Amino acid sequence: MAIRVRQAPRVLGSPRQQAVDLFRRLSDTSPAAFEASLAAATNNLSVYLARAGSRDHALALGREAVAIRRRLAAASPGAFEPDLALSLTNLGNRLAETSRYDEALPPASESVDIYRRLADASPAAFEPGLARALHNLGNRLAESGHRGPALAVSQETVQIRRRLAGVNPGAFEPDLALSLSACSHRLADGGRREEAIEAAREAADIYQRPADVRPVFTSSLAAARANLSFHSRP
């Protein structure tokens, strides 16, 4: 059954909301033809609502996207498991945003399991998704107080993204810097200060390069420098 939620006033009438409403009506009459599109539209609206601060609405839609895509993936895994993994990662984020940290762990972990299986069969296609899911799982583990597993997952994320950035720096170096920053926090949490400083410094160095030519990374560079300063305190 579809989950109906009241949308925040600023979202009413938006193209994203209109897409959900349209595909919901079409899916009610022809599920086989339109459920996949409904799931995509619902997932996108969930992300948009979260960014707009409508966290409870975003969570409800995130749950709906997972429910639809789980049903689709059960019928056709090859076609829909990647979409399910993406929505599971998003659901974990939405749960964490509403402070449901323990509830966020199962979908985040399941997303990693799916992406890992997909990446084993097709690394070029799915390693970026695996790295993204691992990055989010590391955050969810840290939020739940699982420091050891959070560090291990963060280190694996850095390893994958370092490999990806070695092949395509322009596409993956910012992701590597993001994961290095996260890893520096995990290292610091474990009392490994020197390693935390090294990871934070590398993140700042990486962000410096795109920030020189792409101002969008200026805030990321500032955050990385602040992180380095924090870990370098006497």
MIDOSE-1310 file (N, C-alpha, C; in nm, 2 decimals, decimal comma, always signed):
residues 234
mair	+0,09/-0,12/+0,00/+0,00/+0,00/+0,00/+0,09/+0,12/+0,00; +0,06/+0,22/-0,08/+0,13/+0,34/-0,09/+0,12/+0,42/+0,04; +0,23/+0,49/+0,08/+0,23/+0,57/+0,20/+0,19/+0,71/+0,16; +0,08/+0,77/+0,21/+0,04/+0,90/+0,18/+0,09/+1,00/+0,29
vrqa	+0,15/+1,10/+0,25/+0,20/+1,20/+0,35/+0,16/+1,34/+0,31; +0,14/+1,42/+0,41/+0,12/+1,57/+0,39/+0,25/+1,63/+0,36; +0,25/+1,71/+0,25/+0,38/+1,77/+0,22/+0,39/+1,91/+0,28; +0,51/+1,96/+0,30/+0,53/+2,09/+0,35/+0,48/+2,19/+0,24
prvl	+0,43/+2,30/+0,29/+0,37/+2,40/+0,19/+0,46/+2,44/+0,08; +0,59/+2,45/+0,10/+0,68/+2,50/+0,00/+0,71/+2,39/-0,11; +0,67/+2,27/-0,08/+0,69/+2,16/-0,17/+0,56/+2,14/-0,26; +0,44/+2,18/-0,21/+0,32/+2,16/-0,28/+0,33/+2,23/-0,42
gspr	+0,30/+2,16/-0,52/+0,30/+2,22/-0,66/+0,44/+2,22/-0,72; +0,54/+2,17/-0,65/+0,67/+2,17/-0,71/+0,68/+2,06/-0,82; +0,77/+2,07/-0,91/+0,78/+1,96/-1,02/+0,80/+1,82/-0,96; +0,88/+1,81/-0,85/+0,90/+1,68/-0,79/+0,78/+1,63/-0,73
qqav	+0,70/+1,71/-0,66/+0,57/+1,66/-0,60/+0,47/+1,63/-0,71; +0,47/+1,71/-0,82/+0,38/+1,68/-0,93/+0,42/+1,54/-0,99; +0,54/+1,51/-1,00/+0,59/+1,39/-1,06/+0,54/+1,27/-0,98; +0,55/+1,28/-0,84/+0,50/+1,18/-0,75/+0,35/+1,16/-0,77
dlfr	+0,28/+1,27/-0,77/+0,13/+1,26/-0,78/+0,09/+1,20/-0,91; +0,16/+1,23/-1,02/+0,13/+1,18/-1,15/+0,15/+1,03/-1,16; +0,28/+0,99/-1,11/+0,31/+0,85/-1,12/+0,23/+0,76/-1,02; +0,19/+0,82/-0,91/+0,10/+0,75/-0,82/-0,03/+0,72/-0,88
rlsd	-0,09/+0,81/-0,95/-0,22/+0,79/-1,02/-0,20/+0,68/-1,13; -0,09/+0,69/-1,20/-0,07/+0,60/-1,31/-0,04/+0,46/-1,25; +0,03/+0,45/-1,14/+0,07/+0,32/-1,08/-0,06/+0,26/-1,02; -0,15/+0,34/-0,97/-0,27/+0,28/-0,92/-0,35/+0,20/-1,02
tspa	-0,34/+0,24/-1,15/-0,41/+0,17/-1,25/-0,33/+0,07/-1,33; -0,19/+0,09/-1,33/-0,10/+0,01/-1,41/+0,03/-0,01/-1,33; +0,03/-0,09/-1,23/+0,15/-0,10/-1,14/+0,28/-0,14/-1,22; +0,26/-0,24/-1,31/+0,37/-0,30/-1,38/+0,44/-0,20/-1,47
afea	+0,36/-0,11/-1,52/+0,42/-0,01/-1,61/+0,48/+0,11/-1,54; +0,43/+0,15/-1,42/+0,46/+0,28/-1,36/+0,52/+0,27/-1,22; +0,53/+0,15/-1,16/+0,58/+0,15/-1,02/+0,73/+0,19/-1,01; +0,80/+0,15/-1,11/+0,95/+0,19/-1,11/+0,96/+0,34/-1,11
slaa	+0,88/+0,40/-1,20/+0,89/+0,55/-1,21/+0,84/+0,62/-1,08; +0,74/+0,56/-1,02/+0,69/+0,61/-0,89/+0,80/+0,60/-0,78; +0,87/+0,49/-0,78/+0,97/+0,47/-0,68/+1,08/+0,58/-0,70; +1,12/+0,60/-0,83/+1,23/+0,70/-0,86/+1,18/+0,84/-0,81
atnn	+1,06/+0,87/-0,85/+1,01/+1,01/-0,82/+1,00/+1,02/-0,66; +0,95/+0,92/-0,60/+0,94/+0,92/-0,45/+1,07/+0,94/-0,38; +1,17/+0,86/-0,43/+1,31/+0,87/-0,38/+1,36/+1,01/-0,40; +1,35/+1,07/-0,51/+1,40/+1,20/-0,54/+1,33/+1,31/-0,45
lsvy	+1,20/+1,29/-0,43/+1,13/+1,39/-0,35/+1,17/+1,38/-0,20; +1,20/+1,25/-0,16/+1,25/+1,23/-0,03/+1,38/+1,31/+0,00; +1,47/+1,30/-0,09/+1,60/+1,37/-0,08/+1,58/+1,52/-0,08; +1,49/+1,57/-0,17/+1,46/+1,71/-0,17/+1,40/+1,76/-0,04
lara	+1,31/+1,68/+0,01/+1,24/+1,72/+0,13/+1,34/+1,73/+0,25; +1,43/+1,63/+0,25/+1,53/+1,63/+0,36/+1,62/+1,76/+0,35; +1,66/+1,79/+0,23/+1,74/+1,92/+0,22/+1,66/+2,04/+0,26; +1,53/+2,03/+0,24/+1,44/+2,15/+0,27/+1,41/+2,15/+0,42
gsrd	+1,45/+2,05/+0,49/+1,42/+2,04/+0,64/+1,30/+1,97/+0,68; +1,22/+1,91/+0,58/+1,10/+1,84/+0,61/+1,13/+1,69/+0,64; +1,19/+1,67/+0,75/+1,26/+1,54/+0,78/+1,16/+1,43/+0,79; +1,05/+1,45/+0,86/+0,95/+1,34/+0,88/+0,89/+1,30/+0,75
hala	+0,85/+1,40/+0,67/+0,79/+1,37/+0,54/+0,90/+1,30/+0,45; +1,02/+1,34/+0,46/+1,13/+1,28/+0,38/+1,14/+1,13/+0,42; +1,13/+1,11/+0,55/+1,15/+0,97/+0,60/+1,03/+0,88/+0,55; +0,91/+0,93/+0,56/+0,80/+0,85/+0,51/+0,81/+0,82/+0,36
lgre	+0,85/+0,91/+0,28/+0,87/+0,89/+0,14/+0,99/+0,79/+0,12; +1,09/+0,80/+0,20/+1,21/+0,71/+0,19/+1,16/+0,57/+0,21; +1,08/+0,55/+0,31/+1,03/+0,42/+0,34/+0,95/+0,36/+0,22; +0,87/+0,45/+0,16/+0,78/+0,41/+0,05/+0,87/+0,37/-0,07
avai	+0,98/+0,44/-0,10/+1,06/+0,41/-0,21/+1,13/+0,28/-0,19; +1,17/+0,25/-0,06/+1,23/+0,12/-0,03/+1,13/+0,00/-0,05; +1,01/+0,03/+0,00/+0,91/-0,08/-0,01/+0,88/-0,11/-0,16; +0,87/-0,01/-0,24/+0,84/-0,04/-0,38/+0,96/-0,11/-0,45
rrrl	+1,07/-0,06/-0,43/+1,19/-0,11/-0,49/+1,23/-0,25/-0,44; +1,19/-0,28/-0,32/+1,22/-0,42/-0,27/+1,12/-0,51/-0,34; +1,00/-0,47/-0,36/+0,91/-0,56/-0,43/+0,95/-0,58/-0,58; +1,00/-0,47/-0,64/+1,05/-0,48/-0,78/+1,17/-0,57/-0,79
aaas	+1,26/-0,55/-0,69/+1,39/-0,63/-0,69/+1,36/-0,78/-0,67; +1,26/-0,81/-0,59/+1,23/-0,95/-0,57/+1,18/-1,02/-0,70; +1,12/-0,94/-0,78/+1,07/-1,00/-0,91/+1,17/-0,99/-1,02; +1,26/-0,89/-1,01/+1,37/-0,88/-1,12/+1,49/-0,82/-1,05
pgaf	+1,57/-0,90/-0,99/+1,69/-0,85/-0,91/+1,79/-0,78/-1,01; +1,82/-0,83/-1,12/+1,92/-0,77/-1,21/+1,88/-0,63/-1,25; +1,75/-0,61/-1,26/+1,70/-0,47/-1,31/+1,69/-0,37/-1,19; +1,66/-0,42/-1,07/+1,61/-0,33/-0,97/+1,70/-0,33/-0,84
epdl	+1,79/-0,43/-0,82/+1,87/-0,43/-0,70/+1,95/-0,30/-0,69; +2,02/-0,25/-0,79/+2,09/-0,13/-0,77/+2,00/-0,01/-0,72; +1,88/+0,00/-0,77/+1,79/+0,10/-0,73/+1,75/+0,08/-0,58; +1,73/-0,05/-0,54/+1,70/-0,08/-0,40/+1,81/-0,04/-0,31
alsl	+1,94/-0,07/-0,35/+2,05/-0,03/-0,27/+2,06/+0,12/-0,25; +2,04/+0,19/-0,36/+2,04/+0,34/-0,35/+1,94/+0,39/-0,25; +1,82/+0,34/-0,26/+1,71/+0,38/-0,17/+1,73/+0,34/-0,02; +1,80/+0,23/+0,00/+1,83/+0,18/+0,13/+1,93/+0,28/+0,19
tnlg	+2,03/+0,32/+0,12/+2,13/+0,42/+0,17/+2,06/+0,55/+0,20; +1,97/+0,59/+0,12/+1,89/+0,71/+0,15/+1,80/+0,70/+0,27; +1,74/+0,58/+0,29/+1,66/+0,56/+0,40/+1,74/+0,56/+0,53; +1,86/+0,50/+0,53/+1,95/+0,51/+0,64/+1,98/+0,66/+0,68
nrla	+2,00/+0,74/+0,58/+2,03/+0,88/+0,60/+1,91/+0,95/+0,66; +1,79/+0,92/+0,61/+1,67/+0,99/+0,66/+1,64/+0,94/+0,81; +1,67/+0,82/+0,84/+1,65/+0,77/+0,98/+1,75/+0,84/+1,07; +1,87/+0,86/+1,03/+1,97/+0,92/+1,11/+1,94/+1,07/+1,13
etsr	+1,88/+1,13/+1,03/+1,84/+1,27/+1,04/+1,73/+1,30/+1,14; +1,66/+1,19/+1,17/+1,55/+1,20/+1,27/+1,59/+1,13/+1,40; +1,73/+1,12/+1,42/+1,79/+1,06/+1,54/+1,75/+0,92/+1,57; +1,71/+0,84/+1,46/+1,68/+0,70/+1,48/+1,81/+0,62/+1,44
ydea	+1,91/+0,64/+1,52/+2,04/+0,59/+1,48/+2,05/+0,44/+1,47; +1,99/+0,37/+1,57/+1,99/+0,22/+1,57/+1,90/+0,17/+1,45; +1,79/+0,23/+1,42/+1,71/+0,19/+1,31/+1,78/+0,22/+1,18; +1,87/+0,31/+1,17/+1,94/+0,35/+1,05/+2,04/+0,24/+1,01
lppa	+2,09/+0,16/+1,10/+2,19/+0,07/+1,07/+2,15/-0,05/+0,98; +2,04/-0,11/+1,00/+2,00/-0,22/+0,91/+1,99/-0,18/+0,76; +1,92/-0,07/+0,72/+1,91/-0,04/+0,58/+2,05/+0,00/+0,53; +2,13/+0,07/+0,61/+2,27/+0,11/+0,56/+2,35/-0,01/+0,54
sesv	+2,34/-0,11/+0,62/+2,42/-0,24/+0,61/+2,37/-0,32/+0,49; +2,24/-0,32/+0,47/+2,18/-0,40/+0,36/+2,22/-0,34/+0,23; +2,23/-0,21/+0,22/+2,27/-0,14/+0,10/+2,42/-0,18/+0,07; +2,50/-0,18/+0,17/+2,64/-0,23/+0,14/+2,65/-0,37/+0,09
diyr	+2,57/-0,46/+0,15/+2,57/-0,60/+0,11/+2,53/-0,61/-0,04; +2,43/-0,54/-0,08/+2,38/-0,54/-0,22/+2,49/-0,49/-0,31; +2,54/-0,37/-0,28/+2,65/-0,31/-0,36/+2,77/-0,40/-0,37; +2,81/-0,46/-0,26/+2,93/-0,55/-0,26/+2,91/-0,66/-0,35
rlad	+2,79/-0,72/-0,35/+2,77/-0,83/-0,44/+2,77/-0,79/-0,59; +2,71/-0,67/-0,61/+2,71/-0,61/-0,75/+2,85/-0,58/-0,79; +2,93/-0,52/-0,70/+3,06/-0,48/-0,74/+3,16/-0,60/-0,76; +3,13/-0,71/-0,69/+3,21/-0,83/-0,72/+3,19/-0,87/-0,86
aspa	+3,07/-0,86/-0,91/+3,05/-0,90/-1,05/+3,08/-0,80/-1,15; +3,07/-0,67/-1,12/+3,10/-0,56/-1,21/+3,16/-0,44/-1,14; +3,29/-0,45/-1,11/+3,35/-0,34/-1,03/+3,34/-0,20/-1,09; +3,36/-0,19/-1,22/+3,36/-0,06/-1,28/+3,22/+0,01/-1,27
afep	+3,12/-0,07/-1,27/+2,98/-0,01/-1,27/+2,94/+0,02/-1,12; +2,99/-0,06/-1,03/+2,92/-0,05/-0,89/+3,02/-0,02/-0,78; +3,15/-0,01/-0,80/+3,24/+0,03/-0,69/+3,21/+0,17/-0,64; +3,18/+0,27/-0,73/+3,14/+0,40/-0,67/+3,02/+0,39/-0,58
glar	+2,92/+0,31/-0,62/+2,80/+0,30/-0,53/+2,84/+0,23/-0,40; +2,92/+0,13/-0,41/+2,97/+0,06/-0,29/+3,04/+0,15/-0,19; +3,13/+0,24/-0,25/+3,20/+0,33/-0,17/+3,11/+0,43/-0,10; +3,01/+0,48/-0,17/+2,91/+0,57/-0,12/+2,83/+0,50/+0,00
alhn	+2,79/+0,38/-0,03/+2,72/+0,31/+0,08/+2,80/+0,28/+0,20; +2,93/+0,25/+0,18/+3,02/+0,23/+0,29/+3,05/+0,35/+0,37; +3,06/+0,46/+0,30/+3,08/+0,59/+0,36/+2,96/+0,62/+0,46; +2,84/+0,60/+0,41/+2,73/+0,63/+0,49/+2,71/+0,53/+0,61
lgnr	+2,75/+0,40/+0,58/+2,75/+0,30/+0,69/+2,84/+0,34/+0,80; +2,96/+0,39/+0,76/+3,06/+0,43/+0,86/+3,00/+0,54/+0,95; +2,93/+0,63/+0,89/+2,87/+0,74/+0,97/+2,76/+0,69/+1,06; +2,68/+0,59/+1,01/+2,58/+0,54/+1,09/+2,63/+0,46/+1,21
laes	+2,74/+0,38/+1,18/+2,80/+0,31/+1,29/+2,86/+0,40/+1,40; +2,93/+0,51/+1,35/+2,98/+0,60/+1,45/+2,87/+0,67/+1,53; +2,76/+0,70/+1,47/+2,65/+0,77/+1,54/+2,59/+0,67/+1,65; +2,60/+0,54/+1,62/+2,55/+0,44/+1,71/+2,65/+0,40/+1,82
ghrg	+2,77/+0,46/+1,81/+2,87/+0,42/+1,91/+2,96/+0,30/+1,88; +2,95/+0,25/+1,76/+3,03/+0,13/+1,72/+3,16/+0,18/+1,66; +3,25/+0,23/+1,74/+3,37/+0,30/+1,69/+3,46/+0,21/+1,61; +3,49/+0,08/+1,66/+3,58/-0,01/+1,59/+3,53/-0,04/+1,45
pala	+3,40/-0,09/+1,44/+3,35/-0,12/+1,30/+3,34/+0,01/+1,22; +3,31/+0,12/+1,28/+3,30/+0,25/+1,20/+3,44/+0,28/+1,14; +3,55/+0,26/+1,21/+3,68/+0,29/+1,16/+3,71/+0,19/+1,05; +3,68/+0,06/+1,07/+3,71/-0,04/+0,96/+3,64/+0,00/+0,83
vsqe	+3,52/+0,03/+0,84/+3,44/+0,07/+0,73/+3,49/+0,19/+0,66; +3,53/+0,29/+0,74/+3,58/+0,42/+0,68/+3,71/+0,39/+0,61; +3,80/+0,30/+0,67/+3,92/+0,27/+0,60/+3,90/+0,20/+0,47; +3,80/+0,11/+0,47/+3,77/+0,04/+0,34/+3,72/+0,14/+0,24
tvqi	+3,64/+0,24/+0,28/+3,59/+0,34/+0,19/+3,70/+0,42/+0,13; +3,80/+0,46/+0,21/+3,92/+0,53/+0,16/+3,99/+0,45/+0,06; +4,01/+0,32/+0,09/+4,09/+0,24/+0,00/+4,02/+0,23/-0,14; +3,89/+0,21/-0,14/+3,82/+0,20/-0,27/+3,82/+0,34/-0,34
rrrl	+3,80/+0,45/-0,27/+3,80/+0,58/-0,34/+3,93/+0,62/-0,38; +4,04/+0,58/-0,31/+4,17/+0,61/-0,35/+4,20/+0,54/-0,49; +4,16/+0,42/-0,50/+4,17/+0,34/-0,62/+4,10/+0,41/-0,73; +3,97/+0,45/-0,71/+3,89/+0,52/-0,81/+3,95/+0,65/-0,85
agvn	+4,00/+0,72/-0,75/+4,06/+0,85/-0,78/+4,19/+0,84/-0,86; +4,26/+0,72/-0,84/+4,38/+0,70/-0,92/+4,36/+0,69/-1,07; +4,24/+0,64/-1,10/+4,20/+0,62/-1,24/+4,14/+0,74/-1,30; +4,05/+0,81/-1,21/+3,98/+0,93/-1,26/+3,98/+1,03/-1,15
pgaf	+4,09/+1,11/-1,14/+4,09/+1,21/-1,03/+3,98/+1,31/-1,03; +3,95/+1,36/-1,15/+3,85/+1,47/-1,15/+3,72/+1,42/-1,10; +3,68/+1,30/-1,12/+3,55/+1,25/-1,08/+3,55/+1,20/-0,93; +3,66/+1,15/-0,88/+3,66/+1,08/-0,75/+3,75/+1,14/-0,64
epdl	+3,83/+1,24/-0,67/+3,92/+1,30/-0,57/+3,83/+1,37/-0,46; +3,73/+1,44/-0,50/+3,65/+1,51/-0,39/+3,58/+1,40/-0,30; +3,54/+1,29/-0,35/+3,48/+1,18/-0,27/+3,59/+1,13/-0,18; +3,71/+1,11/-0,23/+3,82/+1,06/-0,15/+3,85/+1,15/-0,03
alsl	+3,85/+1,28/-0,06/+3,88/+1,38/+0,05/+3,77/+1,38/+0,15; +3,64/+1,36/+0,11/+3,53/+1,35/+0,20/+3,55/+1,23/+0,30; +3,59/+1,11/+0,24/+3,61/+0,99/+0,32/+3,73/+1,00/+0,41; +3,83/+1,07/+0,36/+3,95/+1,09/+0,44/+3,92/+1,17/+0,57
sacs	+3,83/+1,28/+0,55/+3,79/+1,36/+0,66/+3,71/+1,27/+0,76; +3,62/+1,19/+0,71/+3,54/+1,10/+0,80/+3,64/+1,01/+0,87; +3,73/+0,95/+0,80/+3,83/+0,86/+0,86/+3,91/+0,92/+0,97; +3,95/+1,05/+0,95/+4,02/+1,12/+1,05/+3,95/+1,13/+1,18
hrla	+3,82/+1,15/+1,17/+3,74/+1,15/+1,29/+3,74/+1,01/+1,36; +3,72/+0,91/+1,28/+3,72/+0,77/+1,34/+3,85/+0,74/+1,40; +3,96/+0,78/+1,34/+4,09/+0,75/+1,39/+4,11/+0,83/+1,53; +4,07/+0,96/+1,53/+4,08/+1,03/+1,65/+3,99/+0,97/+1,76
dggr	+3,87/+0,92/+1,73/+3,79/+0,86/+1,83/+3,86/+0,74/+1,89; +3,95/+0,67/+1,81/+4,02/+0,56/+1,86/+4,15/+0,59/+1,92; +4,18/+0,72/+1,94/+4,30/+0,76/+2,01/+4,42/+0,76/+1,92; +4,40/+0,75/+1,79/+4,52/+0,74/+1,69/+4,54/+0,88/+1,63
reea	+4,59/+0,97/+1,71/+4,59/+1,11/+1,68/+4,68/+1,14/+1,56; +4,80/+1,08/+1,55/+4,89/+1,11/+1,44/+4,83/+1,07/+1,31; +4,77/+0,95/+1,31/+4,70/+0,90/+1,18/+4,59/+0,99/+1,15; +4,51/+1,04/+1,25/+4,40/+1,13/+1,22/+4,45/+1,26/+1,16
ieaa	+4,56/+1,31/+1,21/+4,62/+1,44/+1,15/+4,66/+1,41/+1,00; +4,72/+1,30/+0,98/+4,77/+1,27/+0,84/+4,65/+1,26/+0,74; +4,54/+1,19/+0,79/+4,42/+1,18/+0,70/+4,36/+1,32/+0,68; +4,35/+1,40/+0,78/+4,29/+1,53/+0,77/+4,37/+1,62/+0,68
reaa	+4,51/+1,61/+0,69/+4,59/+1,69/+0,61/+4,58/+1,65/+0,46; +4,57/+1,52/+0,43/+4,56/+1,48/+0,29/+4,42/+1,52/+0,24; +4,32/+1,52/+0,32/+4,19/+1,57/+0,27/+4,20/+1,72/+0,23; +4,26/+1,80/+0,32/+4,27/+1,94/+0,29/+4,36/+1,96/+0,16
diyq	+4,46/+1,88/+0,15/+4,54/+1,90/+0,03/+4,47/+1,87/-0,10; +4,38/+1,76/-0,09/+4,30/+1,73/-0,21/+4,20/+1,83/-0,24; +4,13/+1,89/-0,14/+4,03/+1,99/-0,16/+4,09/+2,12/-0,22; +4,22/+2,14/-0,18/+4,28/+2,26/-0,23/+4,29/+2,27/-0,38
rpad	+4,31/+2,15/-0,44/+4,32/+2,15/-0,59/+4,20/+2,19/-0,66; +4,08/+2,12/-0,63/+3,96/+2,17/-0,71/+3,91/+2,30/-0,66; +3,94/+2,34/-0,54/+3,90/+2,47/-0,49/+3,97/+2,59/-0,56; +4,09/+2,56/-0,61/+4,16/+2,66/-0,69/+4,09/+2,70/-0,82
vrpv	+4,02/+2,60/-0,87/+3,95/+2,62/-1,00/+3,80/+2,61/-1,00; +3,74/+2,56/-0,89/+3,60/+2,54/-0,88/+3,56/+2,59/-0,74; +3,50/+2,71/-0,73/+3,47/+2,77/-0,60/+3,37/+2,68/-0,52; +3,30/+2,59/-0,59/+3,20/+2,51/-0,51/+3,27/+2,43/-0,40
ftss	+3,40/+2,40/-0,42/+3,47/+2,33/-0,32/+3,54/+2,41/-0,21; +3,52/+2,54/-0,22/+3,58/+2,63/-0,12/+3,53/+2,60/+0,02; +3,40/+2,58/+0,04/+3,35/+2,54/+0,17/+3,40/+2,41/+0,22; +3,42/+2,31/+0,13/+3,47/+2,19/+0,17/+3,62/+2,20/+0,21
laaa	+3,69/+2,28/+0,14/+3,83/+2,31/+0,18/+3,83/+2,37/+0,32; +3,75/+2,47/+0,35/+3,75/+2,54/+0,48/+3,71/+2,44/+0,59; +3,62/+2,35/+0,56/+3,58/+2,24/+0,66/+3,70/+2,15/+0,69; +3,77/+2,11/+0,58/+3,88/+2,02/+0,59/+3,99/+2,09/+0,67
ranl	+4,02/+2,21/+0,65/+4,12/+2,28/+0,72/+4,08/+2,30/+0,87; +3,96/+2,32/+0,89/+3,91/+2,33/+1,03/+3,93/+2,19/+1,10; +3,90/+2,09/+1,03/+3,91/+1,95/+1,08/+4,06/+1,93/+1,11; +4,15/+1,96/+1,02/+4,29/+1,95/+1,04/+4,34/+2,02/+1,17
sfhs	+4,29/+2,15/+1,18/+4,33/+2,23/+1,29/+4,28/+2,17/+1,42; +4,16/+2,11/+1,42/+4,11/+2,05/+1,54/+4,19/+1,93/+1,59; +4,23/+1,84/+1,49/+4,30/+1,72/+1,53/+4,45/+1,76/+1,56; +4,50/+1,88/+1,52/+4,64/+1,91/+1,54/+4,66/+1,99/+1,67
rp	+4,55/+2,01/+1,75/+4,56/+2,09/+1,87/+4,66/+2,02/+1,97; +4,73/+2,09/+2,04/+4,82/+2,03/+2,14/+4,74/+1,95/+2,24
